[in-house]
């Protein structure tokens, strides 16, 4: 009973997912129309009395494999590329790609430039579709930060003759990381300072708030104080700090050498890593 329930649930989720994917392109609509007509009117074609091998989706790359780091009110256009193969080759318009955010929110591709597949050999092709995220739009909320899933469809050149064996779909979880941009400020005083005396150090971590189109302080985040003596050759970790209210953190350190001080934030899945500007402190 439990296995049946799980199977029915999986089928229901798969149907809901496919139903949620919009067919936006006229070219793909034509392919789907051909699929329905051929299925209704004629039996599937056979090549040498056997079914052709369906196309394969070998992999996808989003934004060249780099995270999307977005500040407030920022618009970024990026591409998704998919590598596919089929014994009969990939149809030049046989691609459909959709992105789904951490909460399942969909992101459709752009109409221009139109998605297309470019052959890289007799059986392989690279398919490309372009997308845009605008954090200044009302559509984008802070919940867009996190891992995004790619859903991809590809069709081979036999789509008109043998639709049953000419379409493949595949899902790629966490194919894209979307992050809210982080900033760190840092000051150190006094400068210059007598050897062995303490220097007060103060920093603040802020992160992009896409819902207010501003940066806001982020508390409870680990940051590292680092130092490099002049001339800078080796970075020395000094101590770990945690941001407090409004993202502010501070400490004091005795200094004995000329050199630069700064703060580093390594980031999370939701927030990008960053450095503060370095502050050169002279010892006299």
N, C-alpha and C positions, 0 to 999 in steps of 0.2 A: 504493500500500500504506500509506504513512504517513498520507494523508488519510483512508483508510478506518479506520485504527486510531484516529485522533483523533476521528472521528465516533462510532465505537463507544464510545470512552472517555467522550465528552461525554454520549451517551445513557445510559451506565451511571451516571454521576454524577447526571444529572437524575433517573433512576429511584430511586437511593439517597436523594436529597434528599427527593423526594416521599414515599417510603416512611417516612422518618424523622420526618415531620411528623404528630404525633398528632391525631386527630379527637376533640376533647375535649368538644364541646358537643352536647347532645341535639338542638338545632335544626339544627346542621350535619349531624349523623348522619341526620336525617330528609331533608335535601336530597340527601345522597349516596344514600340508599336510593331516593328518587324517581328519581334519575339512572339507577341500575342498572335499575330496573323499566321505565322508559320506553324505555331503549335495547334491552332484551330483548324487549319486547312490541310496540312500535309504531315506525314510522319517524319520523324527526324531523319536527316540525311546520314548516310554511312559512307565512309571512305574505305575502300577495300574491305567491305563487309565487317567493319569493326568501328566502335565509337572512338572518335578522336580524343586525345587527352585534353581535359579542360585546361585553361590558362592557369598559371601560377603567379601569385603575388609574392615576390621574393623578399621585399623589405620596403620600408619607408624612411624618409629623412625629413624632419621639419626644421626650417630655419637653419639648415646646415648642421643640425645637431646641437645648436647653442640654445640656452634658455632665452626667452623673451623677457627683457628687463624694462619695465615701463614706468615712467614717472606720471604725475598728474597732467591731464590734458594733452596726452601724447598719442599720436597716430603712427602706427607701424604697419607696413606692408611686408609680407613674407611669403615664401613659397613652401609647398609640400611636394616632394618628389617621391615617386613610387617606381620601383624596378619590377618588371613583370616579364614573363616568357610564355610562349605557346608554340607548339610545333608548326602551326600555320601562321605565326606572327601575331602581333597585337594590333587591333584596329586603331587608327590614328585618332579617332574621337571616342574610343571606348574606355573612358575613365570617369569615375565619379568619386570624389573624396569629401568627407565631412569631418569636422572636429567637434568633440564633445567635452565640455569642461568638467571640473570636479563635482558639480551638482547636476551634471547631465545637460547643461545648457548647450544648445547647438550653435555652431558658427559656420555659415555657408561661405563658399568660395566666391570670388569676384567673377562677374560676367566678362570683364575685359582686364587683362588678356584671357581669352577662352582657354579652358583646360584642353590639353592635347597630349598625345604620345608620340615620341620621336624614336624611330628604330635605331638600335645600336648594333644590330646584327640581323640575321635572317629570322631568328626566333625571339629575340629580346628587344625590349624598348624601355625607355625612361619616360614616365608620364608626369606632368607638372600641372599643379593648380595653385592659384594665388589667393591669399587671404589678407584681411586687414582687421586690426583691433584698434579702436579709438577709445582711449580711457576717458576722454572728455564727453562721450555720449552717455545718455541716460541708461543705455542698455548694459553698460559695463559697471559692475559693482566689485567690491573687494573680494567677494566670493569667487571671482574669476581666477584668483591666484591659486596655483597648485598644479597638479598633473593633469594633462589633457590626453584624451584618447582619439586615435585616428580610425575611422571606418572607411574602407576603400573598396571600390568595385572596378573590375577590369574586364574587357570583352576582347575576344580574339577575332581574327578576320573571317571566321566562319559564322558570325552572328546571324547573317541572313539565311544561311543554308541549314545550320544545325544549332539553334539557340539553346537547346538543352545542355550542350557540352561546351558552350562558348562564353559563359559568364562565371566569374569567381568573385567572392567577397571575402574580406578578412578584416579583423579588428586588431589594433595595436594599442594596448594600454600604456599609459604614461609615456607616450611618444614625444610629448612636448611639455616643458616646464615654463609656466608663466609666473613671473615674480614681480612684486612691488619693489620699486627702486629705493635703495637706502642711501642715506648721507650721514657723514660723521664730521663734526667740527671739533677743534682742539686748540686750546691755548695753554701756555706755560709761562709762569712768572715767579720771581724776577729774572730778567735777562739784561746784562750779564749777572753772574752770581759768583760769590766766593766759593773756592773749592771746599767740598764737604757740607755745604749748606743745602737746606731743602729747597726744592722748587715745587710750587703748587701747580697742579695740572688738572684741567677741567675739560670735559668733552660732552657732546650731546649727540645722540642717535635719533634721527628722524626717518620716517618711511613714507612713501607715497600713499595718500588716501584718495583712491579713485572716485569716491563718492562725494568728496568735498572739493576736489581739484586743488589739493594743497598737500604739504608735508606735515606730519604729526609726530610728536615724540613717542618713542616706543620703549616701554619699561620692561624690566625683567629679562633683558637680553645680555648674553655674555660678550664682552669686548676684551681685547688684549692690549696692554701697554707694551710698546716695543721701542728699542733704542738702537742707534747705529753710530759708533764713534767716528769722528772725522779723521782722515778721509774714510768714507763709508765703504766697508768691505764685507762685514759680517753683521747680520741683523740679530740682535739679542732680545729674546723674550724677557720681560721684566716682571710683570704680574698680570693676573686675571682680575677683571672688574665686572660688575653687573650694573646695568643701567637702572636708575630709580625713576621716580615720578618725572614725567615729561621727557624721559629718555636721557636725563642728566647723570653723569658719573664723574668722579674725581678722586684724586689721591695726591700725596706728596712724596717726593723721592730725593734723597741726597745725591748730588751730582759731583763727580770728580774729573770728568773728561768733557771736552768739547764734543758736541754731536747733536744729532737730530732725534726728536721724540715724536711719536704718533700713536694713534689708536687704530686697531684693526677689528673689523666685524666680519665673521666668516659666513654669516647669512644662514638661511633655512630654506626649506622648499618654497616658502611663501615670500621671503624677503631676500634680496640680492646681497652678496657680500660686498664690502667696501673698505677703503682706507680713509682716514682723515689726512689733510695736508700735514706734512712734517713741519716741526718747529725747531729751529736751530738755537741751541742754548750755549752761550760762551761762558767758559769757566775762567775766572781771573784769580 
